[in-house]
Amino acid sequence: MYSWMKFLVMGLAFVLASCGGGGSSSGGSSNLAYTISLRAAKNQLPINISGRPAGIGAYASYTTTLYVEAREGKDAILGGEDIFGCAITQGLDTGSLYYLDGDPEHEKDGVPLAYRSITLDANSGGASFHFHSNNQAGTARVTCSITNPRDSKVSTASVDIVVGATTGKPASVLGVAQAPGYLGTKNNTNLVRNNVGIQAFIMDDANQPIQNSAAANLQVSILPLGSAADGARLLSGSQSGTVLQVRTIGGVGLVSLSSGLSVGPIILQYVTDRFDNDVTNGIQDPVTSLHAVDVVAGVAVADLAYNDSTTISVPNGKAYIRGLTAAGGVPPYTWSFTGTLPNGLSLDPSGILVGTVKDQPGNYQIQLTVTDANGDRVSTNVTITVVGALVEPIVFNITGCTGDVNTPCVLPGVSLGSSYAYAFSASGGDSVAGYTWTFTGLPAWLTSANAGSSGLITSTAATPAGTYLFFVTVKSGAASVTRQVSITVTP
């Protein structure tokens, strides 16, 4: 009898051990509490502004692996399905969790699906999953939880993952008008709104919204260009005028624009200060952009047409700005061109021709294309005439010649009694006027040719020996430069 009972007890012990009640795993049958831990392989990720997909490996720079583990006392919990629940619980509203386990239920057409919360099976007391960054900088908190089946108590663990970093320095400013993107003239009878909301977005170097500023950090101005600017004004709370300063919230500044009596483009200028994100104390490092908002008398039913001159004159070397105009179609209009603009001149998509031309005078042929909101387009050949000479700094073409008038520029030497000839040349100056040369203190044995129109000096016999200094002045239009030169006559 004793032997039979001993055999029964050993058999029960074996059954309990095989069910997890003994050995190295507590199996949920002990009275010990659950503990949970969570860690990330990488706690900092770059901003994923390029939209790269989630992945695993050395080239998956925007993805990190997270490891969750639970124990009952010192032993790993038993495996099972739907043991862990994990989610992004605070911080970024972008970024996603991924399984990346190859399970077809977690993919669509072979592309892994993104989740904000997931459920994980337990294997050897733990599981792994993945966090993938998006285009927003900040800190995401991922939290995992497990429920003890014995007492239904929930244990949690969290880990923070930092995505990129904001710089706090404005790098760009961009303005947009509320739909439909244009406004009607003041007192128009066609029921076209004569006031629209304008929003400007200030972003930093990482293309993140600029941080909130205690002072106004955005300046919006109506440029006094074209008849549509007459009578137009900006509004923001108690402010009203052609120049307003406002504070952005989440990188977005808001004003409204009211029209005057005339049709055409109102050109807005947006300015922020990269130096300190504050425009109220003087703008030290401006970041700017331009934006054209069209004013119409009504929603036109006429065909789209180019409504500006086909010959545009632009001064050489001077700042220039012009808002191009179109008629008909459905505003807002988008502008583009084919051909080559003069150096320094550019065309904004909103129809602003702007820049400082530095190019040869003459005619430049381009084709302007205006496209309306319906996608209709009209192309027109336009001649841009650069007026006035191109004036650049004059430079002497003498090797080793510096800009210091007191440091002689050394010319080739000559032997005593030998003939000599040297032709001065220069670059820059007035592209139309050419060059005029004059010499001061020229040695008696040298003469200049062609009454100043040439930089040539000659001699039939250099004498006597020694080093001779004199001054050369070249004039081109209103610009002139003087240099000291030396010639050595050797015995």
C-alpha positions as CSV (number, residue, x, y, z in Angstrom):
1,M,0.0,0.0,0.0
2,Y,2.8,2.4,0.9
3,S,4.5,1.8,-2.4
4,W,1.3,2.4,-4.4
5,M,0.7,5.7,-2.6
6,K,4.3,6.8,-3.3
7,F,3.9,6.1,-7.0
8,L,0.6,8.1,-7.1
9,V,2.2,11.1,-5.5
10,M,5.2,11.0,-7.9
11,G,2.7,10.9,-10.8
12,L,0.8,13.9,-9.6
13,A,4.0,15.8,-9.2
14,F,5.0,15.0,-12.8
15,V,1.6,16.2,-14.1
16,L,1.9,19.5,-12.1
17,A,5.4,20.1,-13.4
18,S,4.3,19.5,-17.0
19,C,1.5,22.1,-16.6
20,G,3.8,24.8,-15.5
21,G,3.2,24.5,-11.8
22,G,6.8,23.7,-11.0
23,G,10.2,23.9,-12.6
24,S,11.7,27.3,-13.8
25,S,8.3,28.8,-14.8
26,S,5.7,29.8,-12.3
27,G,3.0,29.3,-15.0
28,G,0.5,31.7,-13.3
29,S,-0.2,29.2,-10.4
30,S,1.9,31.0,-7.8
31,N,0.8,34.0,-5.8
32,L,3.6,36.2,-7.1
33,A,2.8,39.5,-8.8
34,Y,3.5,40.2,-12.5
35,T,6.3,42.6,-13.5
36,I,6.7,44.1,-17.0
37,S,9.7,45.8,-18.7
38,L,9.9,47.6,-22.0
39,R,13.1,48.9,-23.8
40,A,13.9,50.3,-27.3
41,A,16.9,49.4,-29.3
42,K,17.2,53.0,-30.4
43,N,15.7,55.8,-28.2
44,Q,16.3,58.5,-30.8
45,L,15.3,58.5,-34.5
46,P,15.7,61.1,-37.2
47,I,12.7,63.0,-38.7
48,N,11.3,61.0,-41.6
49,I,10.5,64.0,-43.9
50,S,11.2,61.8,-47.0
51,G,8.4,59.4,-46.1
52,R,10.7,56.3,-46.1
53,P,8.8,53.1,-45.2
54,A,9.4,51.0,-42.0
55,G,12.0,48.3,-42.1
56,I,14.5,46.3,-40.2
57,G,18.3,46.4,-40.6
58,A,21.2,48.8,-40.9
59,Y,19.5,50.9,-43.5
60,A,16.2,51.3,-41.6
61,S,17.3,54.6,-40.0
62,Y,13.7,55.6,-39.1
63,T,12.7,52.4,-37.4
64,T,13.5,51.0,-33.9
65,T,12.7,47.7,-32.3
66,L,11.0,47.5,-28.9
67,Y,11.3,44.5,-26.6
68,V,8.6,43.8,-24.0
69,E,9.0,41.2,-21.3
70,A,6.9,40.0,-18.3
71,R,7.8,37.9,-15.3
72,E,6.0,36.3,-12.4
73,G,8.4,36.6,-9.6
74,K,11.8,35.7,-11.2
75,D,10.4,33.5,-13.8
76,A,9.1,34.3,-17.3
77,I,5.4,34.1,-17.8
78,L,3.9,31.3,-19.9
79,G,3.5,31.9,-23.6
80,G,0.1,32.6,-25.0
81,E,-1.9,34.7,-27.5
82,D,-2.9,38.3,-27.0
83,I,-0.8,38.7,-23.8
84,F,0.6,42.2,-24.3
85,G,-1.2,45.4,-25.3
86,C,1.0,48.2,-26.6
87,A,0.1,51.7,-27.8
88,I,1.5,55.2,-28.4
89,T,0.0,56.8,-25.4
90,Q,1.3,60.4,-25.5
91,G,3.5,62.8,-27.3
92,L,3.6,62.8,-31.1
93,D,0.5,62.5,-33.1
94,T,2.6,61.0,-35.9
95,G,4.7,57.9,-35.9
96,S,3.3,54.3,-36.0
97,L,3.7,50.9,-34.5
98,Y,4.5,47.9,-36.8
99,Y,4.6,44.1,-36.4
100,L,7.1,43.5,-39.3
101,D,6.6,39.8,-38.7
102,G,5.6,38.8,-42.2
103,D,2.1,37.8,-41.1
104,P,-0.4,38.5,-44.0
105,E,-2.9,39.8,-41.5
106,H,-0.4,42.6,-40.7
107,E,0.2,43.5,-44.3
108,K,-1.8,44.8,-47.3
109,D,-0.5,43.9,-50.8
110,G,2.9,43.0,-49.2
111,V,3.2,46.4,-47.5
112,P,3.3,46.3,-43.6
113,L,0.3,48.1,-42.0
114,A,0.8,50.9,-39.5
115,Y,-1.0,50.9,-36.1
116,R,-1.3,53.3,-33.1
117,S,-1.9,50.3,-30.9
118,I,-1.2,46.6,-31.2
119,T,-1.7,43.2,-29.4
120,L,1.2,40.8,-29.0
121,D,1.5,37.1,-28.2
122,A,4.0,36.1,-25.6
123,N,6.9,33.7,-26.3
124,S,9.5,32.9,-23.6
125,G,7.8,35.6,-21.6
126,G,8.2,38.4,-24.1
127,A,7.7,39.8,-27.6
128,S,9.1,42.4,-29.9
129,F,7.5,45.0,-32.2
130,H,8.6,48.2,-34.0
131,F,8.2,52.0,-33.9
132,H,8.6,54.1,-37.1
133,S,9.1,57.9,-37.1
134,N,7.2,60.3,-39.4
135,N,7.7,63.9,-40.4
136,Q,7.1,65.4,-36.9
137,A,9.8,66.1,-34.3
138,G,9.2,65.5,-30.6
139,T,8.9,62.6,-28.1
140,A,6.6,59.7,-28.4
141,R,5.8,57.6,-25.4
142,V,5.0,53.9,-26.0
143,T,3.3,51.9,-23.2
144,C,2.8,48.2,-22.9
145,S,0.5,46.5,-20.4
146,I,-0.2,42.9,-19.2
147,T,-3.1,41.5,-17.1
148,N,-2.4,38.9,-14.4
149,P,-5.1,36.3,-14.9
150,R,-5.0,35.3,-11.2
151,D,-6.0,38.7,-9.8
152,S,-6.8,40.7,-13.0
153,K,-4.2,43.3,-11.9
154,V,-2.7,45.3,-14.8
155,S,1.0,46.1,-15.0
156,T,2.4,48.6,-17.4
157,A,5.8,49.8,-18.6
158,S,6.7,52.8,-20.9
159,V,9.6,54.0,-23.0
160,D,10.2,57.4,-24.6
161,I,11.5,57.7,-28.2
162,V,12.8,61.1,-29.3
163,V,12.2,61.9,-33.0
164,G,14.6,64.5,-34.4
165,A,14.9,67.9,-32.9
166,T,13.5,71.4,-33.6
167,T,16.0,74.2,-34.1
168,G,13.9,77.1,-33.0
169,K,15.3,79.2,-35.9
170,P,12.9,80.3,-38.7
171,A,14.1,79.0,-42.1
172,S,11.0,79.7,-44.3
173,V,7.7,81.5,-44.4
174,L,4.9,80.7,-46.8
175,G,1.5,82.4,-47.1
176,V,-1.8,81.0,-48.4
177,A,-5.2,82.5,-48.9
178,Q,-8.4,80.7,-47.8
179,A,-10.5,79.1,-50.5
180,P,-11.2,80.1,-53.2
181,G,-7.9,82.0,-53.0
182,Y,-9.1,85.3,-54.5
183,L,-11.4,88.1,-53.4
184,G,-13.8,90.6,-55.0
185,T,-13.4,94.3,-55.3
186,K,-14.8,96.5,-52.5
187,N,-18.6,97.0,-53.0
188,N,-18.8,94.6,-55.9
189,T,-22.3,93.6,-56.8
190,N,-21.4,90.0,-57.9
191,L,-21.5,88.6,-54.3
192,V,-17.8,87.9,-54.4
193,R,-16.3,88.2,-50.9
194,N,-14.1,91.2,-50.4
195,N,-12.2,89.8,-47.5
196,V,-10.3,86.6,-47.2
197,G,-8.3,85.0,-44.4
198,I,-4.5,84.8,-44.9
199,Q,-2.4,82.2,-43.1
200,A,1.4,82.2,-43.0
201,F,3.4,79.2,-42.0
202,I,6.8,79.6,-40.4
203,M,9.0,76.5,-40.4
204,D,12.5,75.9,-39.0
205,D,15.5,74.2,-40.5
206,A,14.0,70.7,-39.8
207,N,10.8,71.8,-41.6
208,Q,9.0,71.8,-38.3
209,P,6.5,74.6,-37.2
210,I,8.4,77.3,-35.4
211,Q,8.0,77.4,-31.6
212,N,5.5,79.9,-30.1
213,S,7.0,83.3,-29.4
214,A,6.0,85.7,-26.6
215,A,6.2,88.6,-29.1
216,A,5.0,89.0,-32.7
217,N,7.3,87.0,-35.0
218,L,5.5,87.6,-38.3
219,Q,5.2,90.8,-40.3
220,V,2.8,91.0,-43.2
221,S,2.8,93.9,-45.6
222,I,0.9,95.1,-48.7
223,L,3.4,96.2,-51.2
224,P,2.4,99.5,-52.9
225,L,2.5,98.0,-56.4
226,G,-0.4,98.2,-58.9
227,S,-3.8,99.7,-58.5
228,A,-5.3,96.8,-56.6
229,A,-3.1,97.8,-53.6
230,D,-4.9,101.1,-53.3
231,G,-7.4,101.0,-50.5
232,A,-6.5,97.4,-49.6
233,R,-5.7,96.7,-45.9
234,L,-4.8,94.0,-43.5
235,L,-6.8,93.2,-40.4
236,S,-5.9,91.4,-37.1
237,G,-7.8,92.2,-34.0
238,S,-7.3,95.8,-33.1
239,Q,-4.7,96.2,-35.9
240,S,-5.6,97.6,-39.3
241,G,-3.3,98.9,-42.0
242,T,-0.9,97.9,-44.8
243,V,1.7,96.5,-42.4
244,L,0.8,94.2,-39.4
245,Q,2.9,92.2,-36.9
246,V,1.3,89.1,-35.4
247,R,2.3,86.2,-33.3
248,T,2.2,82.6,-34.7
249,I,0.6,79.7,-32.9
250,G,2.0,76.3,-33.8
251,G,4.0,78.1,-36.6
252,V,0.8,79.6,-38.1
253,G,0.0,83.3,-38.2
254,L,-3.4,84.6,-39.2
255,V,-4.5,87.9,-40.7
256,S,-7.3,88.9,-43.1
257,L,-7.1,90.9,-46.3
258,S,-9.7,93.3,-47.5
259,S,-9.7,94.6,-51.1
260,G,-9.9,98.1,-52.5
261,L,-11.8,99.3,-55.5
262,S,-9.5,98.1,-58.3
263,V,-8.9,94.7,-59.8
264,G,-5.5,93.0,-60.2
265,P,-3.0,91.3,-57.9
266,I,-2.3,92.4,-54.4
267,I,1.3,91.5,-53.5
268,L,1.8,90.5,-49.9
269,Q,5.3,90.3,-48.3
270,Y,5.9,88.0,-45.4
271,V,8.9,88.6,-43.1
272,T,10.2,86.7,-40.0
273,D,13.4,87.2,-38.2
274,R,15.8,84.2,-38.0
275,F,17.9,86.0,-35.4
276,D,15.5,85.8,-32.5
277,N,12.0,84.9,-33.9
278,D,10.8,88.4,-33.0
279,V,9.9,91.2,-35.5
280,T,9.0,93.8,-32.9
281,N,12.6,94.7,-31.9
282,G,14.0,95.2,-35.4
283,I,14.5,92.5,-38.1
284,Q,18.2,91.5,-38.1
285,D,18.2,88.4,-40.2
286,P,15.1,88.5,-42.4
287,V,13.4,85.4,-44.0
288,T,10.9,86.6,-46.6
289,S,8.5,85.5,-49.3
290,L,6.0,87.1,-51.6
291,H,2.4,86.1,-52.4
292,A,0.0,87.5,-54.9
293,V,-3.7,87.5,-54.2
294,D,-6.0,88.3,-57.1
295,V,-8.8,90.8,-56.8
296,V,-11.7,90.3,-59.3
297,A,-14.9,92.2,-60.0
298,G,-16.7,88.9,-60.3
299,V,-16.3,85.2,-61.2
300,A,-15.6,85.6,-64.9
301,V,-17.4,83.6,-67.5
302,A,-15.0,84.8,-70.2
303,D,-12.1,82.8,-71.6
304,L,-8.8,83.0,-69.8
305,A,-6.5,85.6,-71.4
306,Y,-3.1,87.1,-70.8
307,N,-3.8,90.7,-69.8
308,D,-0.4,92.4,-69.6
309,S,2.1,93.9,-71.9
310,T,4.1,91.8,-74.4
311,T,7.1,94.1,-74.0
312,I,8.5,94.6,-70.5
313,S,11.4,96.9,-69.8
314,V,13.7,96.0,-66.9
315,P,16.5,98.3,-65.7
316,N,20.0,96.9,-65.5
317,G,21.5,96.7,-62.0
318,K,18.4,98.0,-60.2
319,A,15.8,96.1,-58.0
320,Y,12.7,95.4,-60.0
321,I,9.3,93.9,-59.2
322,R,6.1,93.6,-61.2
323,G,2.9,91.6,-60.8
324,L,1.7,90.1,-64.0
325,T,-2.1,90.2,-64.8
326,A,-4.5,87.9,-66.5
327,A,-8.3,88.1,-67.2
328,G,-11.1,85.6,-67.5
329,G,-11.0,82.0,-66.4
330,V,-11.2,81.3,-62.7
331,P,-8.6,82.7,-60.4
332,P,-6.3,82.2,-58.7
333,Y,-3.8,82.1,-61.6
334,T,-0.5,80.2,-61.7
335,W,2.4,81.4,-63.9
336,S,5.3,79.7,-65.6
337,F,7.7,80.4,-68.5
338,T,9.9,78.8,-71.1
339,G,13.0,80.4,-72.4
340,T,15.8,82.3,-70.6
341,L,15.2,85.2,-68.3
342,P,18.0,87.8,-67.9
343,N,20.4,87.0,-65.1
344,G,19.0,88.0,-61.8
345,L,15.3,88.0,-62.8
346,S,12.9,85.3,-61.7
347,L,9.2,84.6,-62.0
348,D,7.2,83.5,-59.0
349,P,4.3,81.0,-59.6
350,S,1.9,83.6,-58.3
351,G,2.9,86.0,-61.2
352,I,5.6,88.2,-59.6
353,L,8.5,89.1,-61.8
354,V,11.2,90.1,-59.4
355,G,15.0,90.5,-59.1
356,T,18.0,92.7,-59.9
357,V,19.2,92.2,-63.4
358,K,22.9,92.0,-64.1
359,D,23.1,91.1,-67.8
360,Q,23.9,92.5,-71.2
361,P,21.4,95.1,-72.4
362,G,19.1,94.0,-75.2
363,N,16.0,91.8,-75.8
364,Y,15.3,88.5,-74.2
365,Q,12.5,86.3,-75.6
366,I,10.4,84.1,-73.3
367,Q,7.0,82.5,-73.4
368,L,4.7,83.2,-70.5
369,T,2.0,80.7,-69.5
370,V,-0.9,81.5,-67.2
371,T,-3.0,78.6,-65.8
372,D,-6.3,79.2,-63.9
373,A,-7.9,77.2,-61.1
374,N,-9.7,74.9,-63.7
375,G,-6.5,74.0,-65.4
376,D,-7.1,76.1,-68.5
377,R,-3.9,77.7,-69.8
378,V,-2.9,80.5,-72.2
379,S,0.7,81.1,-73.5
380,T,2.0,84.4,-74.8
381,N,5.4,85.4,-76.3
382,V,6.9,88.2,-74.3
383,T,10.0,90.3,-74.9
384,I,11.9,91.5,-71.9
385,T,14.2,94.4,-72.7
386,V,17.1,95.0,-70.4
387,V,17.7,98.8,-70.4
388,G,21.1,100.3,-69.5
389,A,24.6,99.0,-69.5
390,L,25.9,96.3,-67.3
391,V,28.4,97.9,-65.0
392,E,30.8,95.7,-63.1
393,P,33.9,96.5,-61.1
394,I,36.9,97.2,-63.3
395,V,39.8,94.8,-63.0
396,F,43.3,95.3,-64.5
397,N,44.5,92.2,-66.4
398,I,48.0,92.3,-64.9
399,T,49.3,89.1,-63.2
400,G,49.8,89.7,-59.5
401,C,48.3,93.2,-59.6
402,T,46.5,93.9,-56.3
403,G,43.8,96.5,-55.5
404,D,46.2,98.7,-53.5
405,V,47.1,101.8,-55.6
406,N,50.3,102.2,-53.5
407,T,51.6,98.8,-54.4
408,P,53.1,99.0,-57.9
409,C,52.0,96.4,-60.5
410,V,55.2,95.1,-62.2
411,L,55.3,95.2,-66.0
412,P,57.8,93.2,-68.1
413,G,61.3,94.8,-68.0
414,V,63.4,95.9,-71.0
415,S,67.2,96.1,-71.8
416,L,68.9,99.5,-72.1
417,G,68.4,100.9,-75.6
418,S,65.9,98.3,-76.8
419,S,62.5,99.0,-78.1
420,Y,59.5,98.4,-75.9
421,A,55.7,97.9,-76.3
422,Y,53.0,96.9,-73.7
423,A,49.2,96.9,-74.2
424,F,47.1,97.4,-71.0
425,S,43.8,95.6,-70.8
426,A,41.0,95.4,-68.3
427,S,37.7,93.6,-67.6
428,G,34.4,94.8,-66.1
429,G,33.2,98.3,-66.3
430,D,30.4,99.6,-68.5
431,S,29.5,97.0,-71.1
432,V,28.5,99.8,-73.6
433,A,31.0,102.6,-73.0
434,G,34.2,100.7,-73.5
435,Y,37.5,101.9,-72.0
436,T,39.5,105.2,-72.0
437,W,43.1,105.1,-70.8
438,T,45.2,107.9,-69.3
439,F,48.8,107.9,-68.0
440,T,50.3,110.1,-65.3
441,G,54.1,110.4,-64.8
442,L,55.0,108.4,-67.9
443,P,58.8,108.3,-68.4
444,A,60.1,110.5,-71.2
445,W,61.2,107.5,-73.2
446,L,57.7,106.1,-73.3
447,T,54.7,107.3,-75.3
448,S,51.0,106.3,-75.3
449,A,49.0,105.7,-78.5
450,N,45.7,106.6,-80.0
451,A,44.8,109.6,-77.8
452,G,43.5,107.6,-74.9
453,S,41.3,105.0,-76.6
454,S,44.1,102.4,-76.4
455,G,46.1,101.2,-73.5
456,L,49.2,100.8,-75.6
457,I,52.6,102.3,-74.6
458,T,55.7,102.1,-76.8
459,S,59.3,103.2,-77.0
460,T,62.0,102.9,-79.7
461,A,64.9,103.0,-77.2
462,A,64.6,102.5,-73.4
463,T,67.0,104.8,-71.6
464,P,68.5,105.4,-69.1
465,A,68.7,102.3,-66.8
466,G,66.6,102.2,-63.6
467,T,63.1,101.5,-62.3
468,Y,60.3,103.8,-63.4
469,L,57.0,104.4,-61.6
470,F,53.9,105.9,-63.1
471,F,50.1,105.8,-62.8
472,V,47.5,104.3,-65.2
473,T,43.8,105.2,-65.1
474,V,41.2,103.3,-67.0
475,K,37.6,104.7,-67.3
476,S,34.5,102.9,-68.5
477,G,31.3,105.0,-68.3
478,A,31.0,106.4,-64.8
479,A,33.5,103.8,-63.4
480,S,37.2,104.3,-63.2
481,V,40.2,102.6,-61.6
482,T,43.8,103.9,-61.1
483,R,46.8,101.6,-60.5
484,Q,50.5,102.3,-60.0
485,V,52.9,100.4,-62.3
486,S,56.7,99.9,-62.6
487,I,59.1,99.1,-65.5
488,T,62.8,98.3,-64.9
489,V,65.4,99.1,-67.6
490,T,68.4,96.9,-67.1
491,P,71.9,97.7,-68.4
